[in-house]
Amino acid sequence: MPSLDDAPRSGAHTTSEEVVPLAEEIATIAKRQVVTGRVRVQTITDTVEELAHAEVQRESVEVTRVPIDKVVETAPAIRTDGDVTILPIVEEVLVVEKRLVLKEELHIWRRIATESVEVPVTLRKQRAIVEREAPDDPVPDR
């Protein structure tokens, strides 16, 4: 049905056109989750018996008493002669006069011994096994 706007106007010649929509496409975008496979990771702990090696030092001392019985004016100082530490022992002796008598010395040797020891130890090692599996129910593509 022609409208008043489509009617020819006086003095101008126009053609009227009517547009009828026939079809229209609309794009719809959606996403879905699809399982394409599975991964199973398993850890295994193994134990291994090994010998642990180490160097250990043991220190011991040896004490020797060395009699001196010598009169001295003052107490000698503690001294070291090589590996030996010498510790003087003095005693006051009552005589008509007081004298300092060096009675003995303690000679102390320091000895260090090194020995190798082996101790059994348990070590744990872990490893992982990875298995890929196909999906249980594949979803068909649409």
C-alpha positions in Angstrom: 0.0 0.0 0.0 1.5 3.3 -1.0 2.0 5.9 1.7 1.5 9.6 1.4 5.3 10.0 1.4 5.4 7.8 -1.7 2.9 9.8 -3.7 4.4 11.9 -6.5 4.8 15.5 -5.8 3.8 18.2 -8.1 6.6 19.3 -10.3 9.0 16.4 -9.4 9.0 12.9 -10.8 10.2 10.2 -8.3 10.1 6.5 -8.2 9.3 4.7 -5.0 11.1 1.7 -3.8 10.2 -0.7 -1.0 12.8 -2.9 0.7 11.6 -6.3 2.0 14.1 -8.2 4.2 14.2 -11.9 3.1 16.9 -13.5 5.3 19.5 -12.4 7.7 22.4 -14.3 9.2 23.5 -13.8 12.8 26.8 -15.2 14.0 26.7 -16.8 17.5 30.0 -17.7 19.2 30.0 -20.2 22.0 32.7 -22.3 23.6 32.6 -25.7 25.3 35.0 -27.8 27.2 36.3 -30.9 25.5 38.4 -33.5 27.2 41.1 -34.6 24.7 43.0 -36.9 27.1 44.1 -37.5 30.7 47.4 -37.7 32.4 48.1 -39.8 35.4 51.3 -39.1 37.5 52.4 -41.6 40.0 55.4 -41.2 42.3 57.4 -44.2 43.5 59.9 -44.1 46.4 62.7 -46.6 46.3 65.2 -47.2 49.1 68.8 -47.9 48.4 71.3 -49.2 51.0 74.7 -47.5 50.7 77.8 -47.0 52.8 78.6 -43.5 53.9 82.3 -42.8 54.0 83.8 -40.1 56.3 87.2 -39.3 57.8 87.0 -38.8 61.6 89.7 -37.6 63.9 90.2 -38.8 67.5 92.4 -36.9 69.8 94.0 -38.5 72.9 96.6 -37.2 75.4 99.3 -39.0 77.2 100.6 -37.7 80.5 104.1 -38.6 81.8 105.4 -37.5 85.2 109.1 -36.4 85.0 110.7 -36.0 88.5 113.0 -33.0 88.7 113.6 -32.1 92.5 115.5 -28.9 91.7 115.4 -25.7 93.8 114.2 -22.7 91.7 113.8 -19.0 92.6 110.4 -18.5 90.8 107.8 -20.9 89.4 108.6 -21.7 85.8 105.9 -20.8 83.2 103.9 -23.4 81.3 105.8 -24.0 78.0 105.5 -26.0 74.8 108.3 -28.0 73.3 107.2 -29.3 69.8 104.1 -31.4 70.4 104.6 -31.5 74.2 103.1 -29.1 76.6 105.1 -28.9 79.9 103.3 -27.9 83.0 105.6 -27.3 86.0 104.5 -28.5 89.5 106.1 -26.7 92.4 106.0 -27.2 96.2 107.0 -25.0 99.0 109.4 -26.8 101.4 110.0 -25.4 104.9 113.7 -25.3 105.7 115.6 -22.8 107.7 114.9 -20.8 104.8 112.1 -21.0 102.3 113.0 -22.3 98.9 111.1 -23.1 95.8 111.7 -26.7 94.7 110.7 -27.8 91.2 109.3 -31.3 92.1 108.2 -32.5 88.7 107.0 -31.6 85.3 104.0 -33.0 83.5 104.8 -33.7 79.9 101.6 -33.8 77.8 101.7 -35.1 74.3 98.8 -34.5 71.9 98.3 -37.3 69.4 95.7 -37.1 66.6 94.7 -40.3 64.8 92.6 -40.4 61.7 90.5 -43.4 60.8 88.1 -44.2 58.0 84.6 -45.3 59.1 81.8 -46.8 57.1 78.2 -46.4 58.3 75.3 -48.1 56.5 72.6 -45.5 55.6 69.2 -45.8 53.9 68.7 -43.3 51.1 65.3 -42.7 49.4 64.9 -41.8 45.7 61.6 -40.8 44.1 60.7 -41.2 40.5 57.5 -40.3 38.6 55.7 -42.4 36.0 53.5 -40.4 33.6 50.8 -42.2 31.6 48.6 -40.5 29.0 45.1 -41.9 28.6 42.5 -41.3 26.0 39.3 -39.6 27.1 36.5 -41.9 28.5 33.7 -40.5 26.3 34.8 -38.4 23.3 32.4 -35.6 22.4 31.7 -35.5 18.6 32.5 -32.3 16.8 29.6 -30.2 15.8 
